[in-house]
Structure formats: C-alpha cells, structure tokens
Amino acid sequence: MAGTRETALPKGFRSAELGWPELHRIPHPPYRVPLIGDAVGTNLRTPLQDSLRVGRELGPIFRRKGFGKEIVFVWGAGLTGELADESRFAKHVGLGVANLRPVAGDGLFTAYNHEPNWQLAHDVLAPGFSREAMEGYHAMMLGVAARLTDRWDTEQAAGRAVDVPGDMTKLTLETIARTGFGHDFGSFERTRPHSFVTAMVGALSYAQRLNVVPAPVAPVLMRTATRRNRADVAYLNRTVDAVVERRLHGPAGDGDLLDRMLGTAHPETGERLTPENVRRQVITFLIAGHETTSGALSFALHHLAQHPDIAARARTEVDRVWGDTPEPAYDQVARLRYVRRVLDESLRLWPTAPAFAREARADTVLGGVHPMRRGAWALVLMPLLHRDPDAWGPDAERFDPDRFAPAAVRARPAHTFKPFGTGARACIGRQFALHEATLVLGLLLRRYELLPDPAYRLRVAERLTLMPEGLTLRLDRRSPAASAAGPEIPGAREVPSASRCPVTGAGE
C-alpha cells in the first residue's frame, strides 16, 4: 500500500508535561491555580476564542492547563512552518477529533496514523476528487443551488430575512449527499433541520464539551448529554446504513464516492474497504463535507454584506465572466478570481475548522528552543496564525480580499494560510469545497443585493467547527445583469498560487 504505517503511540489524551521536557520555557497565563490550572475565567462555550485571547497576550507559543490537562498552542508562522514538515511531524488525533471516534472510527478524519484504513480510503477515493469527477458533480451542485435560490426568492418576496447559517447547512448537506451518495435529505422542504443535522450538531457539540469538562466529574456532569450522544450516534449510523443498503440492493450510482467505496479495490494491493469502514467514511464525508463549507459560506456572506464595495467588485466580476448564461459552466467558476479571494479572506479570518494538531515523529527541538519527545504534540490555532502580523501585516484584522492577489500570495512566507490543514492528512475534499463555495457565492451575488441587519454583531458559535451565530440577511433581487458589464479586475487573469494546490489528502 502507498505510504508508510506509523508505529502506534499511546491512545487518549497525553498532557504536555509527558512530551515537553523543558515545558517551563513556554509561557502560560499568570495566577495558575492548583488543580484548576488556568481554567478560571474560561468560557466553556467558547474555549477556542478564549485561547485566541490568551495567545495574543502570551505570544506565538504558549500553554494552558485545566483540571490536569496541559496543552501547548502554537500560532507563529515560523513555528507552524516547522510543524508542517512531514519528515518531522505528523497529524495528531486528539482533543475533539479523538472524541468523534465513537461515530467516525478510523475514517479519514479521525483515524490514528498507524491505522491502515485512512491510507487505503485516501488512495481509493482520491480519484473521486479529480477534475473529471468534479465536472460530473457540477450539474448536481447547480441543482441544489437552485433549490436554495427558490427558497430565498420566496423569502425575499415576502419581505423576510433569510437564516444564513441554517440555509447554508441545508445547501451543503444536500450537495455532499447527492454528489457523494445519491441521497436526498429533502432539507429545503422542511421547516426544521433534518434529524441527521440535529444528531450531527449534537455529536460535534458533545465532542467539544468533552474537551473542557474535567475528566473525573464528566460521567456525573454529562450523564444526560452522554445518553443523548449515544442516541445521536445510533441515529447517524442507522441513517448511513440505510443509504448504503439502498445502494447495495438498488440501482447503481454514477461512479460517485459511495460507488468507489463499495466497488473499488486499492490499485496496488487489491484491498477493499470493509462494510464498517464504509459506514465510517460516509459519516465522515457527510459531516466534514458540509459542516465546514456551510460555515465558510456563512462567514463570506457576512463579510460581503458588511462591505458593499467588495460585494460590488465581486458582483462585477460575476457579471463580466458569466454574462447572461443561465447556468455557469464548470470552467467559468474557476475564472471567478476575485470571488475566490473573498472566500479565501473569509477562511483566513475565520477558518471553520479552526485548529489542527501535530505530533513529533521522533525526538526533536521546535524552533531551536523547545525539546519534544516522540509523540509530543501541539495545537496550531489557525485564526491567530492567519492574523500573525509578521506574515499578514499590522492590519491583519481587516477584511481585504486583495491579500490573495497573486503578487501578495507570492510575497508571503509558506505555511501561513492553512484552512484545510497540512500534509498527507490534509483535506481530501478541498477542491470540492472550494468549487462549491465559489459557485454558490457567484450565483448569490448575481441574483441578490445582500442587506445586513444594522444591529447585528458577529458572534461565533463553537462546536468543533465555527459558525456565525444568529446571522440573518435581507435580500433585494437584482435586475438581469448585462453580460459584458464591469471593468477588468486587477490580476483577474492570473491564478494565485494558493489556487494551484492539488488535492492532497481532507478534513483528514
């Protein structure tokens, strides 16, 4: 089989003092309290954002401890570049990711490095994200987007605001379900979220809570939540089993991801995914394939509504590139260079999968200062990495899509923009998500003016992934655009280097 299999490391949470011999060199918040550690004043509903605040104060590497669990955090561009070195570091499955193993097992996202199924699944499924496969998904993406715009037309005509995160979740769930598994959840025909979404959000929220509740008291404090989580996991399993069963005993698909999982052997070894692993991969794709993209679209629409000048520039590009064609072709989506910059800038400020963990393959020294034993790990905080003034300038908090103009991309150090993770276990569905999100933003910009609620202030909900909470927009329908409208967008005919990255390995 392609790739090497890692020798197993101990499972479960490994506190930092077990892997960092000179932990005292790494700063931590003042006033550390015995037993409680640095947890005083921490908001248990927003632990990531709380860590962002601490990281700004303590610098590019710091540590936090709560109830016996100590974690090393990294956000400096230089240190992150070292952690991205695949010869020295690998993906670490811990914290919330490991908490998802009861539902996703050894799926692409949650497999330990020594487990063989992630490499098998990656090699079997990678052709499902080739250009040829992506072109086949394009028409289905358009079909789901039409269901969204039908809904938004109805809301706009009635003078009602639209629920952006809710509708983006419906859109992305239906897109991955239809393109990947030939399934329709009927999300747009429902007044309430599909039960699959409710169970999925419950599982993610439960995994997040396990990160911050002290282990000794978790069985007591989370007894009800644990019982509910078991029911959520059972429902997710039943739903996916039914989808797979229909495929096994019904019409074949069109070579989609499920067909590949069920019928494709590894090109070198002849190995196939087991039925149990197929279930885990389907759940992984249904969760990861829609949860992060819905957040990315929601944040992008928020920023576009807050910056009408940027929205006008993006809309001008859509009108010029797509003209009056009723439905854009696959290749026309890739020509929306500025819309893609808007998406990238949204992912910079609020990467919806906001952190990734890396562990040392062997004893090493990070930054020439911090010794790490084999298996020692650190958590990279992407919202701070993406705001590092050394890489992004003193105005890094400002929303500016031109940060992703070709010249700006070339001038930045490597490993400063990581919304899809890094290395061999980076997101296998990256190009799928980027094509879907760029297509949808283009369609919505061409059809609507986005009107924000003047009273809304961005609130970010955390459930392992990030989502703008309570975001609504009002819409104005645009008159049909002139196909030749608009000035040339500077740099529009160049493809930024960030756009050229091949599919590497997602949400893995």
C-alpha positions in Angstrom: 0.0 0.0 0.0 1.2 3.5 -0.7 2.6 5.4 2.2 4.1 4.2 5.5 2.3 3.0 8.6 3.3 4.6 11.8 4.1 2.6 14.9 1.3 3.0 17.4 1.6 5.6 20.1 -0.4 5.5 23.3 -4.1 6.4 22.7 -6.0 9.0 24.7 -5.1 12.5 25.9 -1.4 13.0 26.6 -0.7 16.0 28.7 2.1 18.3 27.6 4.4 17.5 30.5 4.7 14.0 29.2 6.2 15.2 25.9 7.9 18.5 26.5 10.9 18.1 28.8 11.5 21.8 29.2 7.9 23.0 29.5 8.9 25.8 31.8 10.3 27.7 28.7 6.8 28.0 27.3 4.7 30.9 28.9 1.3 30.3 30.5 -1.3 32.6 31.9 -0.5 34.2 35.3 -2.2 33.2 38.5 -2.3 29.5 37.8 -4.5 27.7 40.5 -3.7 24.2 41.8 -6.0 21.5 40.3 -8.0 24.1 38.3 -4.9 25.4 36.5 -5.7 28.2 34.0 -9.4 27.4 33.8 -10.5 30.3 36.0 -12.5 32.8 33.9 -12.6 30.5 30.8 -15.9 30.5 28.9 -16.7 26.8 28.4 -19.0 27.6 25.4 -16.2 29.4 23.5 -12.9 27.7 24.6 -11.2 28.4 21.2 -11.9 32.1 21.3 -10.7 32.2 24.9 -7.5 30.6 23.7 -7.2 33.2 21.0 -7.3 36.0 23.6 -4.7 34.3 25.7 -2.5 33.7 22.7 -2.5 37.3 21.7 -1.1 38.1 25.2 1.5 35.4 25.5 2.9 35.1 22.0 3.4 32.5 19.3 3.8 29.5 21.6 2.1 29.2 24.9 0.4 26.6 27.2 -2.8 26.3 29.1 -3.7 23.9 31.8 -7.1 22.9 33.1 -8.0 20.1 35.6 -4.8 18.2 34.9 -4.8 18.6 31.1 -2.0 20.8 29.8 -1.9 21.8 26.1 0.8 23.6 24.1 -0.6 26.0 21.5 1.3 27.4 18.5 0.4 30.2 16.1 3.6 31.8 15.0 4.3 31.4 11.3 7.8 30.2 11.8 6.9 27.5 14.3 3.9 26.4 12.2 6.2 26.1 9.2 8.3 23.6 11.2 5.3 21.7 12.4 4.2 21.4 8.7 7.4 19.5 7.9 6.2 16.0 7.2 9.6 14.5 7.8 9.5 15.6 11.4 5.8 15.8 12.3 2.5 14.1 11.5 -1.1 14.6 12.3 -2.1 14.1 15.9 -5.6 12.8 16.6 -6.5 14.2 20.0 -8.9 16.5 21.8 -12.2 16.9 19.9 -11.1 14.8 16.9 -10.5 11.8 19.1 -13.8 12.5 20.8 -15.5 11.9 17.4 -14.1 8.4 17.1 -17.3 6.7 18.5 -19.1 7.9 15.5 -16.4 8.2 12.8 -13.9 5.5 14.0 -11.0 5.1 11.6 -12.5 7.3 9.0 -10.3 9.7 7.0 -10.5 12.5 9.6 -10.4 10.5 12.9 -8.0 7.6 12.1 -4.8 7.3 14.0 -1.7 7.4 11.8 -0.9 3.8 12.4 -4.3 2.6 11.4 -4.2 1.4 7.8 -7.7 2.4 6.6 -7.1 6.1 6.3 -4.4 5.5 3.6 -6.5 2.8 1.9 -9.5 5.1 1.8 -7.5 8.0 0.7 -6.0 6.1 -2.2 -9.3 4.6 -3.2 -11.2 7.9 -3.0 -8.7 10.4 -4.4 -9.9 9.9 -8.0 -13.3 10.9 -6.8 -11.9 14.5 -6.5 -10.2 14.6 -9.8 -11.1 17.2 -12.4 -13.1 14.7 -14.4 -15.1 13.8 -11.2 -15.5 17.4 -10.2 -17.0 18.3 -13.6 -19.5 15.5 -13.1 -20.6 17.0 -9.7 -21.0 20.4 -11.1 -24.6 19.9 -12.5 -25.7 18.4 -9.2 -24.3 21.4 -7.4 -26.3 23.7 -9.6 -29.4 21.7 -9.0 -29.1 22.1 -5.2 -28.2 25.8 -5.5 -31.4 26.3 -7.5 -33.4 24.9 -4.5 -31.6 27.5 -2.3 -32.4 30.4 -4.6 -36.1 29.2 -4.9 -36.3 29.4 -1.1 -34.5 32.8 -1.0 -36.8 34.2 -3.7 -39.8 33.2 -1.6 -38.4 34.8 1.5 -37.3 38.0 -0.4 -40.8 38.4 -2.0 -42.4 38.1 1.4 -40.0 40.7 2.9 -38.5 38.2 5.3 -34.8 37.9 6.2 -33.0 34.7 5.5 -31.3 32.4 8.0 -27.9 32.3 6.5 -26.2 29.5 8.6 -29.4 27.4 8.5 -29.8 27.7 4.8 -26.1 27.2 4.0 -26.2 24.0 6.1 -29.1 22.7 4.1 -27.4 23.6 0.9 -24.1 21.9 1.7 -25.7 18.8 3.3 -27.8 18.2 0.2 -24.8 18.8 -2.1 -22.5 16.3 -0.5 -25.4 13.8 0.0 -26.4 14.0 -3.7 -23.0 14.2 -5.3 -21.3 11.7 -3.0 -24.0 9.2 -2.2 -27.0 9.8 -4.4 -29.2 10.6 -1.4 -31.7 13.5 -0.9 -32.5 14.6 2.6 -35.2 16.9 1.5 -33.7 19.7 3.6 -35.4 22.6 1.7 -38.8 21.1 2.0 -38.5 21.0 5.8 -39.4 23.8 8.2 -37.0 22.3 10.8 -33.5 20.9 10.3 -33.3 17.3 9.2 -32.8 14.9 12.1 -29.4 14.0 10.7 -28.3 17.6 11.1 -29.6 17.7 14.7 -27.8 14.5 15.5 -24.6 15.7 13.8 -24.6 19.0 15.7 -25.3 17.1 18.9 -22.3 14.8 18.3 -20.0 17.8 17.5 -21.2 19.7 20.5 -20.7 16.7 22.8 -17.2 16.2 21.5 -16.4 19.9 22.2 -17.8 19.7 25.7 -15.6 16.7 26.5 -12.6 18.9 25.8 -13.4 21.3 28.7 -15.3 19.2 31.3 -12.9 17.8 33.9 -12.5 14.0 33.3 -13.1 12.9 36.9 -16.6 14.6 37.0 -17.6 14.2 33.4 -19.6 11.0 34.0 -21.7 12.8 36.5 -22.0 16.3 34.9 -22.5 14.8 31.4 -24.7 11.8 32.2 -27.7 13.2 30.3 -25.5 14.5 27.5 -23.8 11.2 27.2 -27.1 9.3 26.9 -28.3 11.8 24.3 -25.0 11.4 22.4 -25.4 7.7 22.2 -28.8 8.2 20.7 -27.3 10.7 18.2 -24.6 8.3 17.2 -27.0 5.4 16.8 -29.2 7.6 14.6 -26.3 8.7 12.4 -25.3 5.0 12.0 -28.9 3.9 11.1 -29.2 6.7 8.5 -26.0 5.8 6.8 -26.6 2.1 6.9 -29.9 2.7 5.1 -28.2 4.8 2.4 -25.6 2.0 1.9 -28.2 -0.7 1.9 -30.3 1.0 -0.8 -27.2 1.2 -3.0 -26.3 -2.4 -2.4 -29.7 -3.7 -3.3 -30.9 -0.9 -5.7 -29.8 0.9 -8.8 -26.0 1.6 -9.1 -24.8 5.1 -8.7 -22.9 7.2 -11.3 -19.5 6.4 -10.1 -19.9 8.6 -7.0 -18.0 8.3 -3.8 -20.2 5.5 -2.5 -19.7 3.5 -5.6 -16.0 3.9 -5.2 -16.1 2.9 -1.5 -18.2 -0.3 -2.3 -16.7 -1.4 -5.6 -13.1 -0.1 -5.9 -10.0 -2.0 -4.8 -6.7 -0.4 -4.0 -4.8 -0.2 -7.3 -1.7 -1.8 -5.9 -2.8 -4.2 -3.1 -6.3 -5.1 -4.2 -7.6 -4.3 -0.7 -11.1 -3.1 -0.2 -12.9 -1.1 2.5 -14.8 -3.2 5.0 -18.5 -2.5 5.4 -17.9 -1.0 8.8 -15.3 1.3 7.4 -17.6 2.3 4.5 -20.1 3.5 7.1 -17.4 5.5 8.9 -16.2 7.1 5.7 -19.8 8.1 4.6 -20.4 9.6 8.0 -17.1 11.5 7.8 -17.9 12.9 4.4 -21.5 13.8 5.4 -20.3 15.7 8.5 -17.0 17.2 7.2 -18.3 17.7 3.7 -21.0 20.0 4.7 -20.3 21.4 8.2 -17.1 23.3 7.3 -18.3 24.5 3.9 -21.6 25.9 5.3 -19.6 27.9 7.8 -17.2 29.2 5.2 -20.1 30.4 3.0 -21.9 31.9 6.0 -18.8 33.9 7.1 -18.2 35.0 3.4 -21.8 36.3 3.1 -21.5 38.2 6.3 -18.3 39.9 5.1 -19.8 40.7 1.7 -22.9 42.2 3.4 -20.7 44.3 5.7 -18.5 45.5 2.8 -20.8 46.6 -0.1 -17.8 47.9 -2.0 -16.2 44.5 -2.0 -19.5 42.9 -2.9 -19.9 45.3 -5.8 -16.5 44.4 -7.1 -17.1 40.7 -6.8 -20.5 41.1 -8.5 -19.0 43.0 -11.4 -16.6 40.1 -11.9 -19.5 37.6 -11.9 -21.4 39.7 -14.5 -18.4 40.0 -16.7 -17.3 36.4 -16.6 -20.7 34.7 -16.6 -22.6 37.2 -18.7 -26.2 36.2 -19.3 -25.6 32.5 -19.4 -28.5 30.9 -17.3 -26.1 28.4 -15.6 -22.3 28.8 -15.5 -20.2 26.0 -16.9 -17.7 24.3 -14.7 -14.7 26.2 -16.2 -16.5 29.5 -15.7 -16.4 29.0 -11.9 -12.6 28.8 -11.8 -12.5 32.2 -13.6 -14.0 34.0 -10.7 -10.6 35.0 -9.3 -11.9 37.9 -7.1 -14.8 35.9 -5.7 -12.3 33.2 -4.8 -10.2 35.9 -3.0 -13.3 36.8 -1.0 -13.7 33.2 0.1 -10.0 32.8 1.0 -10.1 36.0 3.0 -13.1 34.8 4.9 -11.3 31.5 5.6 -8.3 33.5 6.7 -10.2 35.4 9.4 -12.5 32.5 10.5 -11.2 29.1 9.3 -14.2 26.9 10.0 -12.1 24.0 11.1 -10.0 26.3 13.3 -7.1 24.2 14.6 -5.1 21.2 13.8 -2.7 19.2 15.9 0.8 17.9 15.0 2.9 15.3 16.8 6.6 14.6 16.7 7.6 11.6 14.7 10.9 11.4 16.7 12.6 13.3 19.4 13.2 16.8 18.1 13.6 20.5 19.0 11.0 23.0 17.9 12.3 26.5 17.0 15.7 25.5 18.2 14.5 26.1 21.8 11.7 23.6 22.8 12.7 19.9 23.1 9.9 17.5 22.1 9.8 13.7 22.7 8.4 11.4 20.1 4.6 11.7 20.3 4.6 15.2 21.9 2.1 17.4 20.2 1.0 20.9 19.8 -2.3 22.5 18.6 -2.0 25.1 15.8 -4.5 27.9 16.2 -5.3 29.0 12.7 -7.3 32.1 13.5 -4.1 33.5 15.1 -1.8 32.1 12.5 -3.9 33.8 9.9 -3.6 37.1 11.8 0.1 36.9 12.5 1.3 40.5 11.8 4.7 39.2 10.8 3.1 37.4 7.8 -0.1 39.5 7.2 0.9 43.0 8.3 -0.3 45.3 11.0 -3.8 45.5 9.6 -4.3 41.7 9.8 -7.7 42.0 11.5 -9.1 43.9 8.5 -11.1 42.1 5.8 -9.2 42.6 2.5 -9.5 40.0 -0.3 -6.6 41.6 -2.1 -4.3 39.8 0.4 -4.8 36.9 -2.0 -3.9 38.8 -5.2 -1.1 36.8 -6.9 1.7 39.2 -6.0 0.7 39.2 -2.3 0.5 35.4 -2.2 4.0 35.1 -3.7 5.4 37.6 -1.2 4.2 35.8 1.9 6.1 33.1 3.7 5.0 29.5 3.2 2.7 27.8 5.7 0.9 31.0 6.7 -2.5 30.0 5.3 -3.8 26.6 6.4 -7.6 26.4 6.3 -7.6 22.8 5.1 -4.9 21.5 7.4 -1.5 20.4 6.2 0.5 17.5 5.0 -0.6 14.0 3.9 -3.7 14.1 6.1 -4.9 17.5 4.8 -8.4 17.8 3.4 -9.1 15.4 0.6 -12.2 17.4 -0.4 -10.5 20.8 -0.6 -11.1 21.4 -4.3 -14.7 20.1 -4.0 -15.4 22.6 -1.2 -13.7 25.5 -3.0 -15.6 24.9 -6.2 -18.9 24.5 -4.4 -18.4 27.6 -2.3 -17.2 29.8 -5.2 -20.1 28.6 -7.4 -22.7 29.4 -4.7 -21.2 32.9 -3.9 -21.2 33.7 -7.6 -24.8 32.6 -8.0 -26.0 34.6 -5.0 -24.1 37.7 -5.9 -25.5 37.7 -9.4 -29.1 37.3 -8.1 -29.2 39.4 -4.9 -28.1 42.5 -3.1 -27.2 41.5 0.4 -28.5 43.7 3.1 -27.2 43.3 6.7 -29.1 43.8 9.9 -27.6 47.1 11.2 -27.8 45.8 14.8 -26.0 42.5 14.2 -22.6 42.0 15.7 -20.7 38.9 14.7 -20.9 36.1 17.3 -19.0 32.9 16.6 -20.5 29.6 17.8 -18.1 26.7 18.5 -19.0 23.1 18.0 -15.5 21.9 17.0 -16.2 23.8 13.8 -17.0 27.6 13.7 -20.2 29.2 12.5 -21.6 32.8 12.7 -24.4 32.6 15.2 -27.8 34.3 14.5 -26.7 35.7 11.1 -29.6 36.9 9.0 -29.7 38.9 5.8 -32.3 40.7 3.9 -32.3 40.5 0.1 -33.0 42.7 -2.9 -33.4 41.0 -6.2 -31.2 42.4 -9.0 -32.3 43.1 -12.5 -30.8 40.8 -15.1 -27.1 41.6 -15.4 -25.6 42.9 -18.6 -23.2 40.1 -19.8 -20.4 42.5 -20.7 -20.7 44.7 -17.6 -17.9 45.9 -15.5 -14.2 46.9 -15.6 -11.4 44.4 -15.5 -10.5 43.1 -12.1 -6.8 43.7 -11.4 -5.0 40.4 -11.6 -8.1 38.6 -12.6 -6.4 36.7 -15.4 -3.8 35.3 -13.1 -4.3 32.3 -10.9 -2.9 32.9 -7.4 -0.5 30.2 -6.3 -2.9 29.3 -3.5 -5.4 28.2 -6.2 -3.0 25.9 -7.9 -2.5 23.5 -4.9 -3.5 20.0 -5.9 -5.9 17.9 -4.0 -3.8 16.5 -1.2 -5.4 14.2 1.2 -9.4 16.4 3.5 -10.6 17.1 6.6 -8.3 14.0 7.1 
